[in-house]
Amino acid sequence: MGSDSEAEAIKVRFEVYFASVALCFASLRRKAKQVLCVTSSVVAAGEGSDGGRWRHWLRVAEDPRAFWLSGYSHRSQLVSNLEFCFITYKFGCRSLCLCATEIDMDTIEVSNLNRQFLFRQKHVGQSKAKVARDAVLKFVPHINITPYHANVKDPDFNVDFFKQFNVVLNGLDNLDARRHVNRLCLAAEVPLVESGTTGFLGQVTVHIKGRTECYECQQKPTPKTYPVCTITSTPSKFIHCVVWAKDLLFAKLFGDKSQENDLFVRSSDASDLEKPMEDIFERGPDEDPDQYGKKIYDHVFGYNIEAALANEETWKSRRRPRPTFLRDVLPEKLILQNGNLEKSCLTDDLSLSVMPSLGLNNPQEVWNLAENSRVFLEALQLFIEKREKDIGSLTFDKDDQMAVEFVTAAANIRASSFGIPLHSLFDTKGIAGNIVHAVATTNAIIAGLIVIETIKVLQADFENYRMTYCLEHPSSKMLLMPVEPFEPNKSCYVCSETPLLLEVNTRNTTLRDIVEKIIKVKLGMNQPMVMQGTTLIYEDGDDLEEDVAANYALNLDKNLADLPAPVTGGTMLTIEDFRQELKCHINIKHRDDFDEEKEPDRMVLSGWTAPEKVDTAKSNGASTSADRPIITEVTESKVVDVAAAMPGTKRKLSATLERKGNQEVHEVLSVPGNDDDDDDLVLLDDCPEPNKKLRLQHL
Amino acid sequence: MDREELTAQETALYDRQIRVWGVDAQKRLSKASILVSGLNGTSIEFCKNIVLAGVGDLTVMDDRLVTEDTLQANFLIPRDSDAYGGRSLSEVCCESLRDFNPMVRVSAEKGDLSQSEMEFFDKFDAIVVSCCSLNAKVAINEKCRKRAKRIAFYAIECRDACGEIFVDLQNYTYAQKRSDGTVERHLSYPSLEEAISTPWRNLPRKMSKLYFALRVIERFELSEGRTPGKLSSSDFPSILKLRKELCDAQSLNESHVPEKLFERILHAGSKLHPPICAILGGILGQEVIKAISGKGDPLKNFFYFDTADGKGVIEDIS
């Protein structure tokens, strides 16, 4: 491994699931076919210093048959499989031609190498697309590959672009991009083969407009949100502490100061006896970094908790937190060892670390309160001393060692105050960084299954399409479970244009609330246009004229009933996303009151597959005040196995299981090992409820 | 390798999989030694998986020379005949595999495993066999079972668009994690010979038909002295005849082993389908990792995948 030092010196910035590979594929006896594969990188909230999501597009088009392969680590597998697969398939007498379009924007990381086998150590830091292309060319030298760089939501990748292809394979790693591609595929009428893996679980699904469900016919869980109060005042789980440390404290100390930050929620009768909070965080020009760090520590872990304790109401039925002051945790530490911090010969900011100087060498170890406190102070000081230039513009990056150390320490100290178990750096990194665990074997299996389905699609072998689920524990003796695709959901607002229903208080809810929480988050539209009847009340876009944009801005802040075209009970909103070619209708129903805990958004959207009751455990210790929730893409790094019994129909089955699994990126099925539950798993041969099973009609 | 802790390099490289199975499992993997005899599309998929996973060392055995025919579904072989000409499969594959993970020791061993000395077996924690006759499989399995140290045995077979994996972990004890705590489980595996000697009429009615089909084919290849996997459609009548003989002997209705299945398998000849190789190689990879790490419920004792119905089924035949 000659170039270790080179590899280490290269900054690795993005988490990626790469998509790779060109395919070789024997032509079918049909007109030119193209397969489109879309890959993407993971983007957790706040990650990626460029902000955008970039994908490399590899376009291979010798003969216009293109495979667009969607970004997944197993895609390298996929590609090589497809390649060989097609070499051996002789669908016609034509010679082999190769087409693959691959889109992946990221660079290669060391952690990719355990499964993305087109990449080697020496490639770390390089563009995935480029390396993948080179690797693929070794397999199949005679293909043309042209890389593209783009964001899958880029206007260039519009319906016309998608129309060029005969099938799209998705290996994306975030829900948002998948929904986007789903809509474009529907609009372009191109079959979509979707897939996902997490650890030992995985699935492959096929979506054909008009024949099967679209990707969104079964509601997919949107990223988990936590009520603000849980994060700022009443955490009960470690994940709440991580969110606090990452999105509030870290952001407040090192991030963009102009951003709104909920770091301190004063008790309702706060009178500013102290200086306003802003001053605490501002470091004076002469303020010693050491003193600053101690001050911050005592404030966020000590005084702030004391202030919160003053509000008796909050703690009536909750465990009271314990304020933590430095003097009690590290009495001797009031003198910091400054010397140890300069040891690092690495100039790479992302590799700076305080752990070694504190004798903490094992990331799997759980530090005690004193150790966490040391890490907190040293990391904070190191940021100030070595990375002052970054302060004010940093966002949390799981590959930024210091950031991970700081967040681990902060989360742990807070957890300790609230009696929540502490966690290791390794675990915290996984939670904070939304790391999805992955192994080569599952990816290999899923890749093989994707190829099988793709071939069927290319051969228009309608009757044999299936969804396949890869299970960790066998169900009815099966580790790989095939399921027939469902018919399209008639009430899916994405593919069936069925109107939705929104219950909302039209007198005190603003248009902005609707746009932000419903249209962008729940409906997954990026650049919506909102009409009430025939009146355009809002449009999102960069190319609007000033006065027009100003008018929309005004509308955003108005309550629904006060809009130029009033949105009241009985009216209907029409929302369109031009790029996704998606149009959706929402019927409005006025409602005065909402349950603060169960309906923190004060809006209820319904109409497509009635979702299972979402687990309300996360509002444990929920809002004492009805604040807006923090939307955070944070996930437990372990997939939660479904322990509960399966519900009745197949449709609900998948939706529930997906919700209970890793919510962030991969929809996976997790099935308990208990065979007694199998009755509800309707299988190809043993369907106990044939009337519920919506077989595809043979055409 | 007798390190206690994983190196920083390993921790970084294996981060994502450590999050799946934990550090202890990873450490055990890094101390393990695997042997693969018979390299074809499926077994090299397995090799790739086990190398990426970070096993201690991998030894491959296959003296057959690389030919155009062996190129199919084998992405370890460079397409350049100058590179592979005149060399054995094990040699060429070994080189490529090293490239996947320089931290794994990959080596090629000459010879025929079924003829190897008993002591040779002792080097390994798990042995995977592919592309060999029934007699060879049984002989190797027996040798594994005779050693003082437990050697996990796996046989993998792929025909047309379907395949079989056989697992023999002898007497296996492991800690099973359940929602209500950890339970110690003991599994007792039959040998290959014992397993396939089970009278057919004692097997569950809904058994995977592939089991029977492969047993017929195995027997045929053996009695006709044919190279495993090299049958063709012209053998169809003889196969059906054998099917009848075996079914009669086992008091099983012939229809239990559909003609169509044989048709497919024979028609395919020695052709392998890469996606099926990937699937089988993936499942096998997971099984070996489970057995070495001691984590996870191992498969007992046969696994079948057939793309015709898309099911990946476990059959317990003991």
Interface residues (C-beta under 8 A of the other chain):
Chain A: M1 Q77 S80 N81 L82 E83 F84 C85 I87 T88 V110 S111 L113 N114 R115 F117 R120 Q121 K138 F139 V140 P141 G199 F200 N362 P363 Q364 F426 G430 I435 V436 H437 A438 V439 A440 T441 T442 N443 A444 I445 A447 G448 L449 I450 V451 I452 R466 T468 C470 E472 H473 P474 K477 M478 L479 L480 M481 P482 S637 D641 A643 G673 L684
Chain B: E5 T11 A12 L13 Y14 D15 R16 Q17 I18 R19 V20 W21 V23 G41 E45 K48 N49 L52 A53 G54 Q72 A73 N74 F75 P78 R79 D99 F100 N101 P102 S179 K271 L272 H273 P274 P275 I276 C277 A278 I279 G281 G282 I283 G285 Q286 I289 G296 D297 L299 F303 F305 T307 D309 G310 K311 G312 V313 I314 E315
